[in-house]
């Protein structure tokens, strides 16, 4: 199922509308971030400790990695398959939470859910990126697209908090199943109304693929970033409940502070790009996020936890859209682009598992937060050395959005 076609900037074959792509990212962001606020509410009969919760997170993120690699040459078909898998997995997970023996089937459902979300997110990123030729314009527009993902991630903790307080997990998951079904039908009607054929990231053969060394560099960048985001975002609600006086609904709102800050950061990235280089924005953001997680380990009130989460969110917000845009400037094949972004899910799976294991071993989730700190420091040092030769445009005014 790996995609073999290559992509050339500036080509615009038939693709879903930007409106559908943006709603797709809204759905993907909401479902991806939903698991964190739900962790403390899974059935007591599952007997979850931090290591068991880490397995749930790891299954979803490992699925994200797998889904990012499993691309058809026709990305619209990949998009439909992704929505189908995500919808089926959400329904299965809803049934699992009704049973005290639903833990292992729930792990499997989360893995399939991750595959679907990985296919949806990667397809949307590639379909949107092909619309812009200028790397800086592409960075700006991908930031705005990823803003929709962040808005979904903001909404998820608030929705989860309300459902968990009044209705429970089953109805929460059924609601998201219905939304996924609507996305599937909407995109299916658009696909059948357009001409068929391989549209991949574009059916061009004149573009070049990037070198193995450059591909490894981007893979490591996304791997480390995925670790930072998941080891912080996936455990934030649990941390807030454990080290403050918050209950489950309030802890979910602390997660919302993180995603709200990520949304604000991505909304502001196009403006900041007018004044600062992409490299400066990335490095400053990594440093800011790392400092915020260090401060989070000292936080003991709800306001302190939410504030640290917000600062960390602002720091990591521009990293993915800017780095992905620079990767696309090198004209990778779709397989290479998918392999690079798949490492976000791989890093999230690996380091969320390690964070849970470290917390269980040390008996302290506060100590386990050393994981995102170490990852942030490593990513900063790696980018300082490795991104010096990355292709960036000189600072200039961004063209008007199309």
N, C-alpha and C positions, 0 to 999 in steps of 0.2 A: 504493500500500500504506500510505500514511500514515493514521494513525488520526484520525478526525474527532470521535469522541464525547468528552464531557467527564466529569470525575470530580467527585464530591461526597463529602467526608469523611463517614464514618459509615455509608455504605451497604455491605452485605455480600452481594452476589450470590454464586452458586456459584463458588468458586475452589479451586484445588488446596490440599491440606492444608499447614500450616506445615512439616511434616516434609519433604514433597517440595520445597517452596520452599527450605528450608535446604540440603538435599542438592544442589539445583541450583546454589546459590551456592557450595557447596564445590567442585563440579566446575568452575564458571566461573572461580573464583579460581585453582585449580590449573593449568588450561590456559592462562589468560592470562599467568601468571608463569613458565610453563615455558620460553618462548623465551629469556629472559635467560641462564639457566644452560646452555642448549644452544648458544648462539652460538659459543663457542670450539671446539665439537666438530663443527661442520658440515664436510662433506668438504673436504679440502685442494684437491681438483680444482675446487671452486667459486671458488677464488682470492679469497676474501673479504678486503677491507680494511675499515676502520671505516666508510667510506661505504657499502660493500656490505652490511655488517651492519645499518647504519642503515636501509637500504631494506627489509630483512626486518622489522625492528621497525615501520617506518612502514606497511608493507602491513597488518600485523595490526591496528594501531591505527586506520588509516583504515577498515578493515572494521568495527571496533567502532563507529566513528562512523556509518557507513552503516546498520549493523544497528539502532542505537538509533533511527534515523529511520524504519525500515521496519517499522511496526507495523500489524497488522490491528486492526479494532475489537474482535474477540474475542481477547483477549490469550492465552487458552489455545492457540489455533491458532498464534499467533506463537511461543509457547514450543515447540511441537512442531516448527515449521519451523526454529527456531534450533538445536534439538538435532540435527535431520537434517543441516543444513548443517555443523555443527561435527564431527559424526561422519564424514561423507564427506570433509571437508577433512583431518582427522587421518590417515585412511587414505591419502589421496593424498600427503600430506607424508611419510608413512612410506615410500612407494614412491620418492619423489623423492630421499631421502637415500641410496638405493642406487646412484644414478647420478651421475657427475661432471658430467653435463649437466642436472642437476635443479634448478639455481639458479632460473631464471625460472619453471618450473612450481611450484617451492616458494614463490616470491613470490606467485603467484596463489592457491595453496592457503592461504597464511597470510591473504590478503585475505578469502577465503571463510570461513575459520575465524573471523576477526574479526567478520564479519557475523552468523554464528550466535551467537557469544558476546554480541554487542551486543543481539540480540533476546532472548536468554535473560535477561541481567542486567536490562534495562529492564523486561521483562514481570514478572519476579519483584519488582522494587522497587515497581512500581505495584500489583500484586496484594496485596502485603503492606501497603503504606501505607494502603489503603482500610479496613483493619481497625480503625484507631484514630482517634478524633475529636480528642483533646487533642494539640496540637503537641508538647508536651514528652514526653508518653508516646510519641508517634510517633517522636520523635528517639531516645528510649531503645531502643525496639523495633527500629527500623531499624539502630541501632548493633549490637544483638545479631545481627540478620540478617546484616549486613555482616561481623560477626565470623566467620561461616562462610566467607565469601569469603576472609578473611585466613587462616583455618586451611588452606584449600586452597592458598593461595599459600605458606604455610609448608611444607606437605608436598611441594610440587612440587620445590623445590631438593634436598631430601633424597632423594626418589625418583629425581630426575634424576642426582644424584651417584652413587647406587648402580648404576643402570642403565648410566651412561656408563663406570663403572669396570669392570663385569663383563660387560655384555651388549651395549651399544651403543644408538644412537638408534632403530634400526628397531623393536626389541622394546619400547622405551620408548613410542614412538608407538602401536604396536599395543595396548599395555595401556590407554592413554587412549582409544583408539578403542572398545575393549570397554566401558569405563565409560560412555562417551557413548551407546552402544547400549542399555545397561541403563537409563539415564536416559530415553531416548526411549521405550522400551517401557513403563516404569513410569508416565510421565506420559500416554502414549497410552491406557493402560487406565483411568486416572483420568478423562481427558477424555470417553471414550466412555460412562462409567458415569454421567455427570452430564447434566443437561438441556442441550440445545443452545441457541444464540442468542447474540446479541452481548452480551458482558459487559464489554468494553473496560475502561478504568479504571472505568467503570460507565456504564450506559446511562441517564444523567440529562441533562436539557436545561436544568435551572434554574440550574446553576452558571455563574459568569461566567469569562471568560478574563482573563488578566493583560495589562497594558498592554505595548506594544512596548518601551518604555524599561526596564521591570522585567525583561522577558524577556531583553533584551540584557545587563543586569547579571548575571543568573544564567548566561547563556551564557559571558560573559567569566570569571566565577568558575570555572566548570568547565573552561574552556579552559586557564586558567593552572594549575589544579590538575593536570590531565592532563599538562601539560608538566613540572611538578615531579616527579610520580611516575615518569613514563617515563624522563626524562633521568637520574634517579637509579637506579631499580630495574632498568631495562633494561640498564644499563651497569655495574652494581655487580660482577658476577662477572668481567667482562673487566678492570675496574679492579683488582680484588684480585689477579688473575693477573699483571698487568703491573707492579704496584708493590709486591708482596710476594713471598715465596718459595712461595706456595701453588700447588698444581696444580689441575686442573679440578674435582675432587671437593671439595676444600677451599674453593675459590672459590664453589662453589654453596652451601655452608653459610653464607657471608657474606650471600648473598641471603636465606637463611632467617632470619638475624638481623633483617633489615629487616621481613620479613612477620610474624615472631613478635611484634615490637614493635607493629606495626599491629594485630595481633589483641589483644594485651594492652590497647592503648589503647582499642579499641572495646569490649572487655569491661568496662573501667572507666568508660566514658563515662556510662552510666546513673547510677552512683553520684556522679560529679562533677557531673552536672546538678542534683543536689539542693542543691548549694552555690554553684555559679557559673552565670552567665548563659551562654547559647549564644554570644553575641558574644565574651565574654571567653575562652571555651574555644577558639573558632576562632582568634582573633588570637594568643593565647599559643602555640597549636600551630604556627602558621605561623612565628612568630619562632624557636621552638625548633628546628624542622626546618631553617630557613635557617642558623642558627648551627652545626648539626651538619654540614651539607654543607661549610661553610667549614672546619671542623675536619678533615673527611675529606680535603681537599686536602693536609693536612699529615701524614696518616697513612702509615706505612711498615711496619707490622706487621699480622699477621692480626687480633690482638686490637684494635688501634686501629681498623682498618677495620670490624670487626664492631660495636664499641662505637658508633662514629659512625652506622653504619647503623641501629642499634637506637634511638638517640636521635631520629634523623630520623623513623623509623617511628612512634614515640610522638607526635611532633608533628603529623604529617599524618593520623593515625588518625581523629579525629572529624570532619574537615572535610566529607566527602561525606554521611554520614548526617544530620548536623545541617543542612547547607545544603539537601539534598533535602527534608527534613521542613518547613523553613520555606517552601520553594518550594510544596509541596503545600498549606500553609496558605492560600496565596493563590488556591487553586482554579483552577489552570491547566487547559486542555484537555489531553487525552492527547498531542496533536500537540506542544503547547508543552512539556510535561514531557519528551517524548522528544527534542525539539530541544535543550533545555537540557542534558540528560545526554549527548547525542551529542557535545557539545563536549569531554567527557573524552577520548573516543577521538580526536577531531580534534586536540586539543592534544598528546596522546601521540604521534600520528603525526608531526605537524609538528616537534615539538621533539626527538623521538628522532632524526629525520633530521638536524636542524640540529646536534645534539650530535655525531653521527658525522661530518658534513661538517666541523665545526670541528676535531674531533680529527685528521682526515686532513690538513686544511689546515695546522694548526699543528704537527702531529707530536707532539701531547701530549694524551692523554685527561685528564690532570690539569688542563690549561688549559681543556678543554671543560667541566669541571664548573662553570665560571663560569655556564653556562647555567641549571642549577637554582637557583643562588644569585640570579641576576638575576630569575628568575621568582618566587622566593619573596619577594624584596623588593617586586616589583611587586604581587603578590597581597596582601601585607600592607597596602601603602598603599592599594590599591583597596578592600579590605574595610573599612579604617578609615574611609574617607569614605562608601562606598556602603551599608554595612550598618547605618548608624545608624537608618534608617527601616524596617528589616526587621521583620516581625511576630514578636514573641517574647512568650511568656507570662511573668508575674512568677515569681520563684523560688517553688517550692512542692514538697511531697512528691509524688513520682510515684505514680500509681495502680498497683495491683498488676497485673502482666502478665496478659493474658487467655490 
